[in-house]
Amino acid sequence: MSFSAHQRELNKRLLANKNFDLIIIGGGINGAGVARDAASRGMSVALIEAQDFAQGTSSRSSKLIHGGIRYLENLEFSLVFEALSERAHLFEMAPHLVHPLRFMFPIYDHSRVGMFKLGLGIWLYDSLALFRSPEMHERLNAQETIERYPEVQREGLKGSYIYSDAYTDDDRLVIETLRDAERMGAVSINYSKACSAIFNQGKACGIEVRDQLSGDSYEVRGKHIISTVGPWTDIFAERIFAQWDKVLRPTKGVHLVFEKDRIPLESAVVMQDDRNSRIVFAIPRHEMLIVGTTDTDFNDDPAKVKVEEEDIEYLLGICDEYFPGAKIQRSDIVSAYAGIRPLVADGSSSEGKTSREHEIIKDERNVTFLSGGKYTTYRTMSEETVDAALESFPPEGRIKFQAPDTLKPLNPYMSHENILQAKLDSRDWEVQYRLSSEQVKWLLSFHAGEAPRILQNYYRLSDHPLSTNRLWMMQAKFAVNEMMCHNLVDFYVRRSPLFLALKDHGMEYVRDIAQVFANEFNWSNEQIREEVTKLKEFIASELQAIHH
Ligand SMILES: Cc1cc2nc3c(=O)[nH]c(=O)nc-3n(C[C@H](O)[C@H](O)[C@H](O)COP(=O)(O)OP(=O)(O)OC[C@H]3O[C@@H](n4cnc5c(N)ncnc54)[C@H](O)[C@@H]3O)c2cc1C
């Protein structure tokens, strides 16, 4: 097995006994990207994550792979251009995780941005994508917009533009990137906190790590340290250095999740909040409708971020303005989540105006920091960060590494041939595995070219009479053995859409899923009860503001 939760002790031994070229702190998308980039150059790489992989911002985004149409207004053309070319790469690198999506941008009498200005912006957007968007933009008049989007506010509607972008599973993209880094030799571990740095003549040469599961500590030695701790950048730097000038201006973003058919949308809708000069998305995905986000300064510990009453009222208010007929209520909210943008302070007047550009800080104490930026551009930011770190290596130490090789698919099963083969095989799955056509469709969209192998290896192991339970049990076993998943919360929240998308958060399946974990980790009945209680407590605390 690779990237298995069962290899934890082996990974700890490897980490404690080797002198790595790079030690990466933080297992969000940037840490994962840096690990994969460096490993592809032939560097030896250790990655240390304090919580679960992607537990920070990288599982709490709008889950869009996009150029960011609104950054055109801030004249951030190079950011948009770079993001659009990365979007094109990600369609090829992760076809099972990055899916094209159309966006409808309606314009009203009172809109701050009118049809003419938006038209120019959309044209520029398609041209910055070198006219290689999944589909070119369209212009609709008011009547055509209403015909296609009967749910949307009609009063004062002047027309709309429709353009292309993409959505993803942000948490799974982190795991897939780490799985591929491991294939190339990187050693990653979760639930392991970097507590302090070890210095030799003023240069960092190692990290003191605390295993958050067992409580024991050990040292990891390396030639250079890269910090990809996102919103924890200032906290981490203050922890390892005696002196540090803060660099971040973190802002909080909240999303609400609804059942997909609560507002049946043909595509995503862009909603302008003219009072605050910002936009909010309603994003239909295969399993849910996500509405967000907010953007407010946040100066507390990132681990304490929570959805609050004013976030809910703000987002429900926007929904009501744009979809008055839907009469969306608080009771319609299935789940919600909050995350922190690790933005770099640039003296801007507002949260929304603060640049989404990234910053790489080369500290002469042998530590390179990467902060800010977008999920979408993680691959190029990672490459730049490894280049920057390599500058601290002596020329003879640098020369042995190759150029990075990160444009190939993240997962070897995602070649066009494999995906085609999976589609052909899937014709038999209804009979062979007694699955419904919906379940077959879901498997293909979730696992694409890897679906036949996962079915073969894990679905057969259970004899549960209900195929839905069996599929979740299959997912759980796969998550433990190939996605380094240690507990029920991590499975429900970051390895499957159960917590976010289902009205009962998947509690219907909890007994069967917990039994899979119990078999894998030899949990006693008492431990099963404790883990299920932890899951219930997590759900209650995450959704506290909604159910108050
Ligand atoms: C609301 C919101 C919506 C967004 N939407 C989009 C979008 O749609 N598209 C897009 O492209 N971008 C989006 N972004 C931006 C994007 O999500 C972030 O830029 C990206 O996820 C940052 O990743 P990261 O790896 O830098 O940080 P994180 O994902 O936060 O990872 C940092 C990790 O470091 C770990 N860590 C901290 N301290 C330690 C320590 N001492 N030892 C070990 N580990 C440690 C943390 O546990 C954490 O897992 C959004 C951001 C937000 C907040």
The ligand as an SDF file (V2000), in Angstrom:
LIG
                    3D

 53 58  0  0  0  0  0  0  0  0999 V2000
  -12.7860   31.4050    2.0160 C   0  0  0  0  0  0  0  0  0  0  0  0
  -11.7040   31.1350    1.0280 C   0  0  0  0  0  0  0  0  0  0  0  0
  -12.0180   30.8360   -0.2900 C   0  0  0  0  0  0  0  0  0  0  0  0
  -10.9980   30.5840   -1.1950 C   0  0  0  0  0  0  0  0  0  0  0  0
  -11.3590   30.1980   -2.4520 N   0  0  0  0  0  0  0  0  0  0  0  0
  -10.3950   29.9160   -3.3500 C   0  0  0  0  0  0  0  0  0  0  0  0
  -10.7660   29.4090   -4.6180 C   0  0  0  0  0  0  0  0  0  0  0  0
  -11.9370   29.1550   -4.9010 O   0  0  0  0  0  0  0  0  0  0  0  0
   -9.7840   29.1700   -5.5120 N   0  0  0  0  0  0  0  0  0  0  0  0
   -8.4660   29.4270   -5.2260 C   0  0  0  0  0  0  0  0  0  0  0  0
   -7.6400   29.2560   -6.1090 O   0  0  0  0  0  0  0  0  0  0  0  0
   -8.0790   29.8360   -3.9900 N   0  0  0  0  0  0  0  0  0  0  0  0
   -9.0110   30.0710   -3.0460 C   0  0  0  0  0  0  0  0  0  0  0  0
   -8.6620   30.4620   -1.7960 N   0  0  0  0  0  0  0  0  0  0  0  0
   -7.2380   30.5530   -1.4530 C   0  0  0  0  0  0  0  0  0  0  0  0
   -6.6470   29.1840   -1.1250 C   0  0  0  0  0  0  0  0  0  0  0  0
   -7.5720   28.3590   -0.4950 O   0  0  0  0  0  0  0  0  0  0  0  0
   -5.4170   29.3390   -0.2390 C   0  0  0  0  0  0  0  0  0  0  0  0
   -4.5300   30.2500   -0.8340 O   0  0  0  0  0  0  0  0  0  0  0  0
   -4.6790   28.0130   -0.0180 C   0  0  0  0  0  0  0  0  0  0  0  0
   -5.5510   27.0010    0.3970 O   0  0  0  0  0  0  0  0  0  0  0  0
   -3.5770   28.2120    1.0110 C   0  0  0  0  0  0  0  0  0  0  0  0
   -2.9320   26.9760    1.2130 O   0  0  0  0  0  0  0  0  0  0  0  0
   -1.6980   26.8260    2.1710 P   0  0  0  0  0  0  0  0  0  0  0  0
   -1.1440   25.4740    1.9180 O   0  0  0  0  0  0  0  0  0  0  0  0
   -0.7990   27.9960    2.0340 O   0  0  0  0  0  0  0  0  0  0  0  0
   -2.3130   26.9470    3.6530 O   0  0  0  0  0  0  0  0  0  0  0  0
   -3.1460   25.8600    4.5180 P   0  0  0  0  0  0  0  0  0  0  0  0
   -4.0550   25.0580    3.6820 O   0  0  0  0  0  0  0  0  0  0  0  0
   -3.7770   26.6110    5.6410 O   0  0  0  0  0  0  0  0  0  0  0  0
   -2.0230   24.9040    5.0620 O   0  0  0  0  0  0  0  0  0  0  0  0
   -1.1620   25.2570    6.1050 C   0  0  0  0  0  0  0  0  0  0  0  0
   -0.9610   24.0310    6.9940 C   0  0  0  0  0  0  0  0  0  0  0  0
    0.1000   24.2670    7.8970 O   0  0  0  0  0  0  0  0  0  0  0  0
   -0.1730   23.5060    9.0760 C   0  0  0  0  0  0  0  0  0  0  0  0
    0.6460   24.0020   10.1880 N   0  0  0  0  0  0  0  0  0  0  0  0
    0.5340   25.1770   10.8330 C   0  0  0  0  0  0  0  0  0  0  0  0
    1.4650   25.2500   11.8150 N   0  0  0  0  0  0  0  0  0  0  0  0
    2.1850   24.0990   11.7690 C   0  0  0  0  0  0  0  0  0  0  0  0
    3.2740   23.5780   12.5280 C   0  0  0  0  0  0  0  0  0  0  0  0
    3.8190   24.2760   13.5360 N   0  0  0  0  0  0  0  0  0  0  0  0
    3.7500   22.3510   12.2290 N   0  0  0  0  0  0  0  0  0  0  0  0
    3.2160   21.6240   11.1990 C   0  0  0  0  0  0  0  0  0  0  0  0
    2.1850   22.0830   10.4570 N   0  0  0  0  0  0  0  0  0  0  0  0
    1.6670   23.2990   10.7280 C   0  0  0  0  0  0  0  0  0  0  0  0
   -1.6630   23.7290    9.2790 C   0  0  0  0  0  0  0  0  0  0  0  0
   -2.2260   22.7200   10.1010 O   0  0  0  0  0  0  0  0  0  0  0  0
   -2.1920   23.6930    7.8500 C   0  0  0  0  0  0  0  0  0  0  0  0
   -2.6890   22.4280    7.4830 O   0  0  0  0  0  0  0  0  0  0  0  0
   -9.6480   30.6770   -0.8190 C   0  0  0  0  0  0  0  0  0  0  0  0
   -9.3250   30.9510    0.5110 C   0  0  0  0  0  0  0  0  0  0  0  0
  -10.3490   31.1500    1.4380 C   0  0  0  0  0  0  0  0  0  0  0  0
  -10.0240   31.3830    2.8600 C   0  0  0  0  0  0  0  0  0  0  0  0
  1  2  1  0
  2  3  1  0
  2 52  2  0
  3  4  2  0
  4  5  1  0
  4 50  1  0
  5  6  2  0
  6  7  1  0
  6 13  1  0
  7  8  2  0
  7  9  1  0
  9 10  1  0
 10 11  2  0
 10 12  1  0
 12 13  2  0
 13 14  1  0
 14 15  1  0
 14 50  1  0
 15 16  1  0
 16 17  1  0
 16 18  1  0
 18 19  1  0
 18 20  1  0
 20 21  1  0
 20 22  1  0
 22 23  1  0
 23 24  1  0
 24 25  2  0
 24 26  1  0
 24 27  1  0
 27 28  1  0
 28 29  2  0
 28 30  1  0
 28 31  1  0
 31 32  1  0
 32 33  1  0
 33 34  1  0
 33 48  1  0
 34 35  1  0
 35 36  1  0
 35 46  1  0
 36 37  1  0
 36 45  1  0
 37 38  2  0
 38 39  1  0
 39 40  1  0
 39 45  2  0
 40 41  1  0
 40 42  2  0
 42 43  1  0
 43 44  2  0
 44 45  1  0
 46 47  1  0
 46 48  1  0
 48 49  1  0
 50 51  2  0
 51 52  1  0
 52 53  1  0
M  END
$$$$
